[in-house]
Amino acid sequence: MEPNAKSGHPILGVILALLGIAVALFLTFIFGAIGGGIALLLGLIGLILGIKARKAGGRGMGAIIVGAVAIVMAILLTVSSVGAITALRDTAEKSKPGSLFAKYASKPYLGLVGIVMNMPQDEEGMQALMDELKELEAMNPVQTEAK
């Protein structure tokens, strides 16, 4: 007996959509829009598999729901992670010692990987960045009160 290729795969759809949620939760801040795109793609595939299964045999509602949640989470977490890194960059630009960090956070859509890729490769540049981060930390009122 040959399985019907048009029936969809609701269990695979749920698994892929759950994987999309996991990618959205864990990788969008690290990889930015790349992680969000992968999560969106996995959620979309899960949603499509659920819709195909629902049309063919009445199953697949779980894949549809989890796929939709994965898509929404991928979009929201990608936008929020890019927004958070952009806000950090803007704050660094406004503060006097923050100019180096603002330079390295010039590609917020790449997440933390974009910052790491732009970091200095030489000892002097890295030391200047560390000194700047120490100055920014000293400006933090929460840290100052705790000491």
C-alpha positions as CSV (number, residue, x, y, z in Angstrom):
1,M,0.0,0.0,0.0
2,E,1.5,3.3,-1.1
3,P,1.1,6.4,1.1
4,N,-0.7,9.3,-0.4
5,A,1.8,12.1,-1.0
6,K,-1.0,14.7,-1.0
7,S,-2.2,13.8,2.5
8,G,0.4,15.8,4.3
9,H,2.3,14.8,7.4
10,P,0.7,16.3,10.5
11,I,3.3,14.9,12.9
12,L,6.2,16.1,10.9
13,G,4.4,19.5,10.7
14,V,4.2,19.7,14.5
15,I,7.8,18.7,14.9
16,L,9.1,21.2,12.4
17,A,6.9,24.0,13.9
18,L,8.2,23.1,17.4
19,L,11.7,23.3,16.0
20,G,10.8,26.7,14.6
21,I,9.7,27.9,18.0
22,A,12.9,26.6,19.5
23,V,15.0,28.4,16.9
24,A,13.0,31.6,17.4
25,L,13.6,31.4,21.1
26,F,17.2,30.6,21.2
27,L,18.8,31.8,17.9
28,T,17.1,35.1,16.9
29,F,19.2,37.2,19.4
30,I,22.4,35.4,18.5
31,F,21.9,35.4,14.7
32,G,19.3,38.1,14.2
33,A,17.3,38.0,11.1
34,I,19.1,34.8,9.9
35,G,17.8,32.9,12.9
36,G,14.4,34.5,12.6
37,G,14.3,33.6,8.9
38,I,15.0,29.9,9.7
39,A,12.4,29.9,12.4
40,L,9.9,31.5,10.1
41,L,10.6,28.9,7.4
42,L,10.2,26.0,9.8
43,G,6.9,27.4,11.1
44,L,5.7,28.0,7.5
45,I,6.6,24.4,6.5
46,G,4.8,23.1,9.6
47,L,1.8,25.2,8.8
48,I,1.6,24.0,5.2
49,L,2.0,20.4,6.2
50,G,-0.8,20.8,8.7
51,I,-3.1,22.5,6.1
52,K,-2.4,19.7,3.6
53,A,-3.1,17.0,6.2
54,R,-6.3,18.8,7.2
55,K,-7.6,18.9,3.6
56,A,-6.8,15.3,3.0
57,G,-8.0,13.5,6.1
58,G,-9.2,15.9,8.8
59,R,-6.0,15.7,10.9
60,G,-3.3,18.4,11.1
61,M,-4.9,21.0,13.4
62,G,-2.0,20.7,15.8
63,A,0.5,21.4,13.0
64,I,-1.5,24.4,11.9
65,I,-1.7,25.9,15.4
66,V,1.9,25.3,16.3
67,G,3.1,26.5,12.9
68,A,1.1,29.7,13.3
69,V,2.6,30.2,16.7
70,A,6.1,29.6,15.3
71,I,5.6,32.2,12.6
72,V,4.4,34.8,15.0
73,M,7.2,34.1,17.5
74,A,9.8,34.2,14.7
75,I,8.6,37.6,13.5
76,L,8.2,39.1,17.0
77,L,11.5,37.9,18.4
78,T,13.4,38.9,15.2
79,V,12.0,42.4,15.4
80,S,12.6,42.7,19.1
81,S,16.2,41.4,18.9
82,V,17.1,43.8,16.1
83,G,15.4,46.6,18.0
84,A,17.3,45.8,21.2
85,I,20.7,45.8,19.4
86,T,19.7,49.0,17.6
87,A,18.7,50.6,21.0
88,L,22.1,49.5,22.4
89,R,23.9,51.0,19.5
90,D,21.9,54.3,19.7
91,T,22.6,54.6,23.4
92,A,26.3,53.9,22.8
93,E,26.3,56.6,20.1
94,K,24.8,59.2,22.5
95,S,27.3,58.5,25.3
96,K,30.8,59.8,24.8
97,P,32.7,56.6,25.5
98,G,30.3,54.5,23.5
99,S,31.6,55.3,20.1
100,L,33.5,52.1,19.6
101,F,30.6,49.8,20.6
102,A,28.4,51.8,18.3
103,K,30.8,51.2,15.4
104,Y,30.9,47.5,16.1
105,A,27.1,47.2,16.4
106,S,26.6,48.8,12.9
107,K,24.7,45.7,11.6
108,P,22.0,45.0,14.2
109,Y,20.1,42.7,11.8
110,L,22.9,40.1,12.2
111,G,22.4,40.0,16.0
112,L,25.3,39.3,18.3
113,V,27.2,37.6,15.5
114,G,27.2,40.9,13.6
115,I,28.9,42.6,16.7
116,V,31.4,39.8,17.0
117,M,32.3,39.9,13.3
118,N,33.0,43.6,13.5
119,M,35.1,43.5,16.7
120,P,38.8,44.5,16.4
121,Q,41.3,41.8,15.6
122,D,44.3,43.5,17.1
123,E,45.3,43.8,20.8
124,E,45.1,47.6,20.8
125,G,41.6,47.7,19.4
126,M,40.4,45.1,21.8
127,Q,42.0,46.9,24.8
128,A,40.3,50.2,23.7
129,L,37.0,48.4,23.5
130,M,37.4,46.8,27.0
131,D,38.3,50.2,28.5
132,E,35.2,51.7,26.9
133,L,33.0,49.0,28.2
134,K,34.4,49.5,31.7
135,E,33.6,53.2,31.4
136,L,30.1,52.4,30.3
137,E,29.7,49.9,33.2
138,A,30.8,52.6,35.6
139,M,28.1,54.9,34.3
140,N,25.4,52.3,35.0
141,P,23.5,53.5,38.2
142,V,22.4,50.0,39.2
143,Q,26.0,48.8,39.3
144,T,27.2,51.8,41.2
145,E,24.5,51.4,43.9
146,A,25.3,47.8,44.4
147,K,29.0,48.5,45.2
